[in-house]
C-alpha cells in the first residue's frame, strides 16, 4: 500500500522509513530508525528527485505509481549517488525505460562504477545550469564533499524548494510527521540531527560553509533533505545550527567529562571533578563512560560542548583503547576550537595524559589546560588540591 504526502500542490514525498536497520552505514546506531526521502514533481514533465535505499524499494515503487497513475516518468534528478539514495535507479529504469537521468559528470561515473545500465540516459549538468519542466525552472548548485565529491543540490525557482541531498538531514524515522512544524524538533530531533551531521558530514565543515554561502543568495522557502523532516518554516533555526557546526563552534558553554576506567577508580576521580565543577556553579556538566557509549554519540556531544575533560587509565603503556579510538575519531572528523583538561591514571607507569596531549596537539585550534592531574591507582587526599586546581582552571577558562 502506498504512503505519500503533499509538500506543495504538485510536489510529493514518496520516500519511506527503515525501522529495522540497526547501524547506519553499518557503523552508527539508529535506535529510532531512519527515513529515506525522495520527491516526485508533477509538472508538464514528471520528475523524480533521488531514489531510496534498497530496503524500502517496494514501498518506494508503490508510492511513485500511486502518484503517476500510469503516466510516464520523464526525468530522474540524482543529487547524490550514495547507495542509500541511489540503490533503486535501475528499478526505476526497468519500469520507466524512457526516463532521462539528470546528474553531474562525476555522479554518472559513479553509476558506471556501481554497474548501472545507464548508457544513453544521462543528461549531465553542472553549477549554474538550469532546466525547465514546465512552470518549474530548477537551478543546479554544486555541493562537492557534502559529503561525496559528486553531490549537488537542486533549487526550484518557482516554489523556493531546495532539494538538499545529504545536507540538513537527520537520523530518525518520520512516523507520519513529515514537516518540522509537526514535531517538537528541539526536544525530540536535535540530538539525532547533530549526531547525523557531526558523524556523516562533520569532517567537511569548509565545504558546508561554501554551500551555506550559496544558499544565502537564493530565496529558499522549503528544504527537502534526503533524511529526516522537511523544513517549511523556521529555516533560520536549522541554518544557524549548520553554520555553527560547520565552523566547529560549540553550541553550549559546558563541560563534557569522558572517562576510560577499568575498575572504577578513574571513574571515581571523574565524578569528583564533576562534583567540584557543579559546586562552583557550572551545572552544565555531563559524564560518559567511553567503553559503554558508542563513539558516534561521543562525537555529537563533543561538537555540542565547549569544554571536554578526558580521564583515562594507562593501558599497556598506552592510552586506554576506547579512549584512543574516540580521540582518533575526533581528529578524523576535523574537530576544532575546544578546551581540554586531562586526567591520567596508572598503577605503575601513568602516561596516558602525555599521550593524549600529543594527539590533541595535532588537531586544530585546541586549548589544553596545563594543570593536568596524574593519579597512582586511586585518587587520595594528596590529590585533592590538584583536582581543586583543575576545577578552578576549567571555570576560569570559561569566563
C-alpha positions in Angstrom: 0.0 0.0 0.0 1.3 3.4 -0.9 2.1 6.1 1.6 2.8 9.6 0.3 2.4 13.2 1.4 1.9 16.5 -0.4 4.7 19.1 0.1 3.2 21.6 -2.3 0.2 21.3 -4.7 2.3 19.4 -7.3 5.3 18.1 -5.3 5.0 14.8 -3.3 7.1 13.0 -0.8 7.4 9.4 -2.0 10.1 8.1 0.4 9.8 5.7 3.4 11.2 4.7 6.7 13.5 1.9 7.8 12.9 1.0 11.4 14.7 -2.4 11.2 18.2 -1.2 10.4 20.4 -1.2 13.5 23.5 0.6 12.2 23.6 3.4 9.6 26.4 2.8 7.2 27.0 -0.3 9.3 28.7 2.0 11.9 26.3 4.4 13.7 23.4 3.1 15.9 20.0 4.3 14.9 17.6 3.1 17.6 14.9 5.4 16.1 15.4 4.2 12.6 16.0 6.5 9.6 13.9 7.9 6.7 14.9 7.8 3.1 13.3 10.8 1.3 12.5 11.0 -2.4 10.3 13.6 -4.1 8.1 13.5 -7.2 7.2 16.6 -9.1 4.1 16.6 -11.4 4.5 19.3 -13.9 4.3 19.3 -17.7 7.2 16.9 -17.3 7.3 14.4 -14.4 10.4 14.5 -12.3 11.7 12.2 -9.5 14.3 13.7 -7.2 16.6 10.9 -6.0 15.7 7.3 -5.1 15.9 5.4 -1.8 17.8 2.6 -0.1 17.1 -0.9 -1.4 15.5 -1.9 1.9 12.3 0.1 1.2 12.3 -0.2 -2.6 8.9 -1.9 -2.8 7.2 0.8 -0.8 9.0 3.4 -2.9 7.8 2.0 -6.2 4.2 1.7 -4.9 4.4 5.4 -3.8 5.6 6.6 -7.3 3.0 4.5 -9.1 0.2 5.9 -6.9 1.0 9.5 -8.0 1.9 8.9 -11.6 -1.3 6.8 -12.2 0.0 5.3 -15.4 1.8 8.4 -16.7 5.4 8.2 -17.9 8.3 9.4 -15.7 10.3 11.9 -17.8 13.3 12.7 -15.6 15.1 11.4 -12.6 17.4 14.0 -10.9 20.2 12.4 -8.9 21.7 14.8 -6.4 23.7 12.2 -4.5 25.0 8.8 -5.6 25.4 7.1 -2.2 23.6 3.8 -2.3 21.1 4.7 0.5 19.7 7.2 -2.1 20.7 5.7 -5.4 20.2 2.0 -5.0 16.9 2.0 -6.9 18.0 3.8 -10.0 17.8 0.6 -12.1 14.4 -0.3 -10.6 13.1 3.0 -11.9 14.7 2.4 -15.3 13.1 -1.0 -15.6 9.6 0.4 -15.0 10.2 3.7 -16.9 12.6 2.8 -19.7 12.4 6.2 -21.4 13.4 8.2 -18.3 16.3 10.6 -18.5 18.8 10.8 -15.7 20.0 14.3 -14.7 23.2 14.4 -12.7 26.8 15.6 -12.5 29.5 14.1 -14.6 31.1 12.5 -11.5 27.7 11.1 -10.5 27.5 9.4 -13.9 30.9 8.0 -13.4 29.8 6.5 -10.0 26.8 5.0 -11.7 29.1 3.1 -14.1 31.2 2.1 -11.1 28.2 0.6 -9.4 27.4 -1.3 -12.7 24.1 0.6 -13.5 22.9 0.2 -17.1 22.5 3.9 -17.9 24.0 4.3 -21.4 22.1 6.9 -23.4 20.1 8.0 -20.5 22.3 10.7 -18.9 21.9 14.4 -19.2 24.9 15.9 -17.4 24.6 19.3 -15.6 27.0 21.5 -13.7 27.0 24.5 -11.4 24.8 27.3 -12.9 22.9 25.1 -15.3 19.0 25.3 -15.3 16.3 23.1 -16.7 12.6 23.8 -17.2 10.0 21.1 -16.5 7.0 23.4 -17.3 6.3 26.1 -14.8 9.0 24.8 -12.6 12.5 26.0 -13.5 15.3 24.5 -11.5 18.9 25.5 -11.0 21.7 23.1 -10.2 24.2 24.0 -7.5 27.4 22.1 -6.9 27.9 20.8 -3.4 31.1 18.8 -3.6 32.2 16.9 -0.4 28.8 17.5 1.3 29.7 14.8 1.7 30.7 13.0 -1.5 32.5 14.6 -4.4 29.7 14.3 -6.9 27.0 15.9 -4.8 24.8 18.7 -5.9 21.6 20.4 -4.7 18.7 21.5 -6.9 16.8 24.7 -6.3 13.3 25.1 -7.7 12.9 28.8 -8.6 9.2 28.5 -8.9 8.3 27.4 -5.4 11.5 28.0 -3.5 12.1 24.3 -2.7 15.7 23.3 -2.2 16.4 19.6 -2.8 19.3 19.5 -0.4 20.8 16.0 -0.9 22.5 14.9 2.4 22.7 18.4 3.8 20.2 19.4 6.6 19.3 15.7 7.3 18.8 13.7 10.5 18.7 10.2 11.8 15.2 9.0 12.9 12.1 7.6 11.2 9.4 10.1 10.4 6.5 8.2 11.9 3.9 10.1 10.0 5.2 13.5 10.8 6.9 14.8 7.7 7.3 18.6 8.4 9.4 20.3 11.1 6.3 22.1 12.4 4.5 18.8 13.0 7.1 17.8 15.7 9.0 19.3 18.6 12.3 19.4 16.8 14.3 20.9 19.6 13.1 18.3 22.1 12.9 15.2 20.0 15.1 15.6 17.0 18.1 17.9 17.6 20.3 15.2 19.1 19.7 12.9 16.1 20.3 15.8 13.7 23.5 16.8 15.4 24.7 13.2 15.6 23.9 12.8 11.9 25.7 16.0 10.9 28.8 15.5 13.1 29.5 11.9 12.1 28.5 11.9 8.5 29.3 15.5 7.3 31.3 16.9 10.2 34.7 16.4 8.6 33.7 18.7 5.7 32.9 22.0 7.5 34.6 24.3 4.9 32.6 22.7 2.2 29.3 23.1 4.2 30.3 26.8 4.7 30.6 27.1 0.9 27.1 25.6 0.4 25.7 27.9 3.1 27.1 30.9 1.3 25.4 29.8 -1.9 22.2 29.2 0.0 22.3 32.8 1.3 22.0 34.1 -2.3 18.7 32.3 -3.1 15.2 32.7 -1.6 14.7 29.3 0.0 11.2 28.6 1.3 11.3 24.8 1.8 14.2 22.5 2.4 13.8 18.9 1.3 16.7 16.8 2.6 17.3 13.1 1.9 16.9 12.1 5.5 14.7 13.5 8.2 12.0 16.1 8.3 11.1 18.6 5.5 11.6 22.2 6.7 8.8 24.6 5.6 9.3 27.3 8.3 11.8 28.5 10.9 14.6 27.9 8.4 16.9 30.2 10.3 17.0 27.8 13.2 18.3 25.0 11.0 20.7 27.2 9.1 22.1 28.6 12.3 22.8 25.1 13.6 24.6 24.2 10.4 26.6 27.4 10.4 27.8 26.8 14.0 28.5 23.1 13.5 30.4 23.7 10.2 32.5 26.4 11.9 33.3 23.9 14.7 31.9 26.4 17.3 30.3 24.8 20.4 26.6 25.2 20.9 26.8 25.4 24.7 29.2 26.6 27.4 29.5 23.4 29.4 31.8 20.5 30.4 31.7 17.1 29.0 33.7 14.5 31.0 34.6 11.3 29.2 36.3 8.7 31.3 38.0 5.4 30.5 38.1 3.2 33.6 38.9 -0.5 34.2 37.9 -1.0 37.9 36.1 2.2 38.7 39.0 4.3 40.1 39.3 6.7 37.2 35.5 7.0 37.1 35.6 8.0 40.8 38.1 10.7 40.0 36.0 12.0 37.1 32.9 12.1 39.4 34.9 14.0 42.0 35.8 16.6 39.3 32.2 16.8 38.2 31.0 17.5 41.7 33.6 20.2 42.2 32.5 21.9 39.0 28.9 21.9 40.0 29.6 23.2 43.5 31.5 26.1 41.8 28.4 27.0 39.8 29.0 25.1 36.5 25.9 22.9 36.4 26.0 22.1 32.7 28.2 19.0 33.2 27.7 15.6 31.5 29.6 12.4 32.0 30.2 9.5 29.6 31.9 6.1 30.0 34.0 5.8 26.9 33.7 2.0 27.0 29.9 2.0 27.1 29.0 4.9 24.9 29.1 4.5 21.1 31.6 6.9 19.7 29.0 8.5 17.4 27.2 9.8 20.5 30.5 11.0 22.0 31.4 12.9 18.8 28.0 14.5 18.7 28.3 15.7 22.3 31.8 16.9 21.7 30.6 19.2 19.0 28.0 20.4 21.4 30.1 21.4 24.5 32.8 24.0 24.8 35.0 22.0 27.3 36.0 18.4 27.4 37.7 16.5 30.2 39.5 13.3 29.1 40.1 11.0 32.1 42.0 7.9 31.0 43.7 4.9 32.7 47.0 3.9 31.2 46.8 0.6 29.4 49.8 -1.4 28.2 51.8 1.8 28.5 49.3 3.5 26.1 46.0 5.3 26.2 43.1 3.1 27.1 42.0 1.7 23.7 38.4 3.0 23.7 39.7 6.5 24.7 42.3 6.3 21.9 39.6 5.4 19.4 37.5 8.3 20.5 40.3 10.9 20.2 41.3 9.4 16.8 37.7 9.9 15.6 37.7 13.5 16.8 40.8 14.1 14.7 39.4 12.3 11.6 36.2 14.4 11.8 38.2 17.6 12.0 37.0 18.8 15.4 38.4 22.2 16.4 38.1 25.0 18.9 37.6 23.1 22.1 39.3 23.4 25.5 40.5 20.2 27.0 41.5 19.1 30.5 43.3 15.9 31.2 43.3 13.3 34.0 45.6 10.3 33.8 45.7 7.2 36.0 48.1 4.3 36.2 49.4 1.8 38.8 53.0 1.5 37.7 53.6 3.9 34.7 50.9 6.5 34.3 51.4 8.2 31.0 48.1 8.4 29.2 48.0 12.1 29.9 51.2 12.8 27.9 50.0 10.6 25.0 46.5 12.3 24.9 48.1 15.7 24.9 50.3 14.6 21.9 47.2 13.6 19.9 45.3 16.8 20.8 48.3 18.9 19.8 48.0 17.5 16.3 44.5 19.0 16.0 43.4 22.5 15.0 42.8 25.3 17.5 42.7 23.2 20.6 43.4 24.6 24.0 44.8 22.2 26.6 44.9 23.3 30.2 48.3 23.0 31.8 47.4 21.7 35.2 46.9 18.0 34.3 46.1 15.6 37.1 48.2 12.4 37.4 46.9 9.6 39.7 48.5 6.5 41.0 45.8 3.8 41.1 43.3 5.8 43.0 42.5 9.4 44.0 43.9 10.2 47.5 43.8 13.1 49.9 47.1 14.3 48.5 45.3 14.7 45.1 42.5 16.9 46.4 44.4 20.1 45.8 45.3 19.1 42.3 41.7 18.3 41.4 40.5 21.5 43.0 43.1 23.4 41.0 41.9 21.7 37.8 38.3 22.6 38.5 39.3 26.2 39.1 41.2 26.2 35.9 38.2 24.9 33.9 35.9 27.5 35.5 38.4 30.3 34.8 38.8 29.3 31.1 35.0 29.5 30.6 34.8 33.2 31.5 
